[in-house]
């Protein structure tokens, strides 16, 4: 739950600056135990 709240905050912060924010939050049984974050230009450049 805390990771989802932090992710929503991060999304709002980065997107307010024009950066596209994508994250995959770790869940039990899915992956190696970490979250993945990708930051890209909103316009795709």
GICORKA-V878366 format. One record per helix or strand of 2 or more residues. SS is the DSSP state (H for helix, E for strand). FROM is the first residue (numbers start at 1). LEN is the number of residues. If there is no record, write none. Layout:
ss:SS from:FROM len:LEN
ss:SS from:FROM len:LEN
This chain:
ss:H from:2 len:15
ss:E from:19 len:6
ss:E from:36 len:6
